Each structure stands twice: as structure tokens, then as C-alpha cells.
Amino acid sequence: MRMDFRAVWRDAWNMKTLNHSAVYVETTRANIHDIVRTLIDAVGAETVGHIAGSTDATAPHRWAHPQGTELDILTKERLRLGYRVWLTLQSLEDPQAAVDWLMAPNRALDEERPMDFIARLHAQQVVNSAETLVTGDETR
């Protein structure tokens, strides 16, 4: 039976807490093609390609389809990390603010963009920075 992640996510945010476990479980269990489609809809194919480490502008659209190009392990890891960060940012009231955060230099990341940290698989730093943004907890 598949977990109803959206219900868990809504409940977690209604309690004003970040449910790390639910985000992690959804990130690891979600179908990679669904992840790509979600990210394309959220941040655009160009950003998805950058996060995945690809210079091919059409690659994300191929990855979005089960019959498309098979993804290598590193690309999948980058996409799953991008999805984890995106899910974390979902509590922001303005979806554009989440997109802007991904693309803007970030003081907590040595003035680098979060999307670059995702592409380099610096998971701990970028996830902590996203969680700090949504929770306001500067002790992360």
C-alpha cells in the first residue's frame, strides 16, 4: 500500500513542524519519473537539468517519461536531493519564493546557489539551509 504523503505533509505543516521523516520517505520511495515531472512543473526543465548535472536542455523531458532515457545513479541521486529540497520548501506561502531561493546566492552556502549545492550532492548543507528557511530555526 502506498503512503498518502500529501495528507502526512499537510498534517505536519498544520502542526507547524517540519516532518523530516515524511520528506525522506517520500523522496526515497517516489518514482524517479514522477519526481522529474514534479520538478519540471515547479522549477522548469532548465533548472532540473542543472540540478541533475546535465547540459542537454531536452534531457529532463525525456527523463519524465518511463519510456525515456535511463538515468544513471548520480543523476537519480541529484534529482532525489532536488526533490527533497523542493518538498521541504513547500510550506512557503509563495511558490515563487521557493524557486527564487533555489536560484539565488545564499549566505549560509558561502554565497553559492542552493541549486549548485544540489548538483554537487552537498545534501546536508542544502537540506539544512532549506529547513532553516522554512522553520526559522537558525541553530541548524
N, C-alpha and C positions, 0 to 999 in steps of 0.2 A: 504494500500500500504506500502511495506517495504522500509525503508530508505536505499539508496545506501551508506552505511557507508564508503566503501573503497574510493569512489570518494570524500566524505567530508573530509576524513582523508588525502588524497593526497593533496587536495586544502589547507587544514590547514597547512600542512608541507611545501608546496610550499611558503606560506606566512611567513615561519619561526616562526610561533607561535604555541603554544600548544592549541588545541581546547578542553578545559575541558568538555564542554557540549556534544560534539560529542562522546567523550570517555565514558562519563557517560551514555548517551542514549544507545549506543551500548552495554555496559556492562549490563544494566538492561533489555534490550529487547531481547538479544541473547538467543537462545535455549541452555539450560544447556548442552545438549549432544554435540552440536556444540562447545561450549566452551571447554569441556573436550577434544574433538578431536584436537582442535587447540592447546591447551596447551600440550598435549602429543606429537604432532608433533614438537612443539617449544622447550620444555624443557625435555621431556621424562616422561614416566609413573611413575618412582620412585619419581621424583620431584613433579609431580602432586599429587601423594599420600601423600607426606609430607605436601604440601601446604594445602591439604584438611583435614589433621589430621588423616589419615588412616595408619595403619601398614600393611595392606593387599596389597601386591605388585600387585595383579591382579585386584584389585578394579577399578582403573582408566579405564582399558579396558572395564569392564562391564558398567561403567557409560557412556562410549562413545556411547553406543547403546540405542535407545529408549526402546527396549525390555529388557534392562538390569536392574540391581538393582536400586530400587527407592532411591534417595538421600534424606537425612534429611535436614532440614532447615540450620543448621550450616555448613554442608558440602557445600551446594549450595552457601552460603554467602562467604565461603573461596574461592571457585572456581571462583566466580564472582569477588572478590577482586584480585585474582591472574591474571585473565583475564584483569582487568582494568589496573593493573601494566604492564602487558605484552603489551597491546595496547599503553600505554604511552611510553614504551621503543622502539617501532617500528621505531622511527626516527633515532636511532643509525645506523651508516653505517654498522657496523659489527654485525650480529645477535648473534654471539658467545659472543660478549661483553655484550649483554643483559643477556644471560644465566649466564655468569661469574658474573655479577653484582648481580643477584639473589642469588647466592650461596656463595659469598664472604662476610666476615665480613665487616661491613660498619661503618665508624666513626660516621656518622650522626645518626646511630641507635645504639649507645653505643657498637660498635664493634660486634653487632649481625648480622646475615644474614637476608637480606630482606625476604627470603622465610619463615623464622621463624616468622617474624612480620606478614606476611600474614596468617600463620597458627593460630596465636593468634588473628587475626582480628584487628590488630592495623592499621586501614585503613589510618588515617590522616598522621601518621608518614611515613609509607612506600610509600604512594602516593606522599607526598611532597618530599621525598628523590628521587623518580624516576623522578619527574618533574624537580627537581634541576639538576639532571644528564643530562637530555636532553636539558634543556634550558640554563644551566649555570648560572641561577639566584640564587645566594647564599642567598638571602633575604628570602627565603621560610622557 
